[in-house]
């Protein structure tokens, strides 16, 4: 394979892990990010410029063989403009759908993927009307530019309508608003899957996820789902990927409620709930994404035993308790500590689910993070 250079729009931890996955394959990388301290920067050349800086994008395109993303909110017209100069995967049209919760949910509905009720909200009166139609609780979200639970307001009683409108009403003309019925789910799961340029498709085993304040805290793979549920979840992901003519890795997040799966959202990129694949799968999501965008054969998504990923938010803890475990792996993204920021993660893996639960117990106790590991332990022992 001749040396090829992959350009990544966004230079954060996802770009950083793509660079780490691509190095053994002899790939070179160019990163593009508005932040000079983007954490991929120490690993690959970084262009620091705004995502709509056409001059900088043109110079970037001239240096690369293919462009991909580590960030889904790159302006879709910048992605489309780049696609006229150099191959861009996933296709900018898929990015555009995923950037707008309303078009994303409308597409799920068209494709027969079950989901909670939703409505475009353009006024306070309409909000009140739809809250009455859906029943409480429900969630008002910005249509665009929301992530990790940001730009969301949960309505628990009719009295919250004013508060929700005060918090987000000003966004109507900027990002748009969507109201969703609240799903009293027992579990949240995600399908991380990959589609190649030739239409080949592979999915990793469905992953169970736990969020705190809207941010992923822990993931366990495989999730305890029935075979029928696994197949349904993966089937939805495949339908979506084929419809979008998708190329690369993506995640489909779903709620499980009383044996029913309801789609929440898709992320058109490698995903936090797939970080366990670095050590827990035959081929990591990062390597498979690179294979897909370069038109190479996809790698096997078979997983090795059971895996649990713990996110480190705000600041890195002591690595020793994780590294003391026989299959504990440490990832420090090299970021400055900051409240709510994803700064690293750990993955623990074991062939045996109860041995993995015991390792997690030891790590939780040593780090004073019993609350974070508890749902993962419970799932592994179920
Ligand atoms: P999102 O940014 O849409 O992924 O939302 C972040 C988190 O908020 C999700 O992972 C859920 O834990 C919760 N959430 C979002 N939408 C809903 C919903 N319609 N019903 C229940 N929980 C939700």
Boltz pocket constraint, residues with backbone or C-beta under 6 A from the ligand:
constraints:
  - pocket:
      binder: B
      contacts: [[A, 116], [A, 139], [A, 146], [A, 147], [A, 148], [A, 149], [A, 150], [A, 180], [A, 181], [A, 182], [A, 183], [A, 184], [A, 185], [A, 188], [A, 211], [A, 214], [A, 215], [A, 253], [A, 264], [A, 265]]
      max_distance: 6.0
